[in-house]
Amino acid sequence: MPEIPEGAKTPTDHKKKKKPKKEAMRHEWKGETYTLVSPEILDDADVLEAFDNRQVSVALRLLLGEKEYARLKRNLADDGRTKASDLAEFFTSLAEEIPDVKN
């Protein structure tokens, strides 16, 4: 391979273009902020299927990831138990912020 002279410019047209990074979606609820796994998760078929099957806990696990989901349950726990109605309330408040789910 030929030696490149010192100070020579390198072509930039061969570099891969970086995709703009989508900002993480955060949801504030009852004084806590929860971060979704990624913005793309909102367009995930598994999340839609869980929602369609009324599997709120499954949908939340997929949306939030295991650590955020566990933190949500801890924050909602009363005497070590988390009410399903509280999880449903969180899911409803989250869905209201997502434009495609509103109607």
MOTAZI-V545477 format. One record per residue. N is the residue number from 1. RES is the residue in one letter. PSI is psi as a letter, one per 40 degrees, with the letter a starting at -180 (* if undefined). NEAR is the number of other C-alpha atoms within 12 Angstrom. Layout:
n:N res:RES psi:PSI near:NEAR
n:N res:RES psi:PSI near:NEAR
This chain:
n:1 res:M psi:h near:3
n:2 res:P psi:i near:4
n:3 res:E psi:h near:7
n:4 res:I psi:h near:9
n:5 res:P psi:i near:8
n:6 res:E psi:h near:7
n:7 res:G psi:e near:7
n:8 res:A psi:i near:8
n:9 res:K psi:i near:9
n:10 res:T psi:i near:11
n:11 res:P psi:i near:8
n:12 res:T psi:e near:8
n:13 res:D psi:e near:8
n:14 res:H psi:e near:7
n:15 res:K psi:i near:8
n:16 res:K psi:h near:8
n:17 res:K psi:h near:9
n:18 res:K psi:h near:7
n:19 res:K psi:h near:6
n:20 res:P psi:h near:6
n:21 res:K psi:h near:10
n:22 res:K psi:h near:12
n:23 res:E psi:h near:12
n:24 res:A psi:i near:18
n:25 res:M psi:h near:21
n:26 res:R psi:i near:20
n:27 res:H psi:h near:27
n:28 res:E psi:h near:17
n:29 res:W psi:h near:21
n:30 res:K psi:f near:15
n:31 res:G psi:e near:10
n:32 res:E psi:i near:17
n:33 res:T psi:h near:20
n:34 res:Y psi:h near:30
n:35 res:T psi:h near:28
n:36 res:L psi:i near:29
n:37 res:V psi:d near:28
n:38 res:S psi:i near:20
n:39 res:P psi:d near:20
n:40 res:E psi:d near:19
n:41 res:I psi:d near:24
n:42 res:L psi:e near:28
n:43 res:D psi:f near:18
n:44 res:D psi:h near:17
n:45 res:A psi:d near:15
n:46 res:D psi:d near:21
n:47 res:V psi:d near:29
n:48 res:L psi:d near:23
n:49 res:E psi:d near:17
n:50 res:A psi:d near:20
n:51 res:F psi:d near:25
n:52 res:D psi:d near:14
n:53 res:N psi:e near:13
n:54 res:R psi:f near:18
n:55 res:Q psi:g near:20
n:56 res:V psi:d near:30
n:57 res:S psi:d near:30
n:58 res:V psi:d near:24
n:59 res:A psi:d near:34
n:60 res:L psi:d near:39
n:61 res:R psi:d near:28
n:62 res:L psi:d near:33
n:63 res:L psi:d near:39
n:64 res:L psi:d near:35
n:65 res:G psi:i near:22
n:66 res:E psi:d near:20
n:67 res:K psi:d near:18
n:68 res:E psi:d near:23
n:69 res:Y psi:d near:29
n:70 res:A psi:d near:20
n:71 res:R psi:d near:21
n:72 res:L psi:d near:37
n:73 res:K psi:d near:29
n:74 res:R psi:d near:19
n:75 res:N psi:d near:24
n:76 res:L psi:e near:25
n:77 res:A psi:h near:17
n:78 res:D psi:h near:12
n:79 res:D psi:f near:10
n:80 res:G psi:e near:10
n:81 res:R psi:i near:15
n:82 res:T psi:h near:21
n:83 res:K psi:h near:19
n:84 res:A psi:d near:20
n:85 res:S psi:d near:16
n:86 res:D psi:d near:23
n:87 res:L psi:d near:31
n:88 res:A psi:d near:24
n:89 res:E psi:d near:20
n:90 res:F psi:d near:33
n:91 res:F psi:d near:35
n:92 res:T psi:d near:22
n:93 res:S psi:d near:18
n:94 res:L psi:d near:31
n:95 res:A psi:d near:24
n:96 res:E psi:d near:15
n:97 res:E psi:e near:19
n:98 res:I psi:h near:20
n:99 res:P psi:d near:11
n:100 res:D psi:e near:12
n:101 res:V psi:e near:18
n:102 res:K psi:d near:11
n:103 res:N psi:* near:8
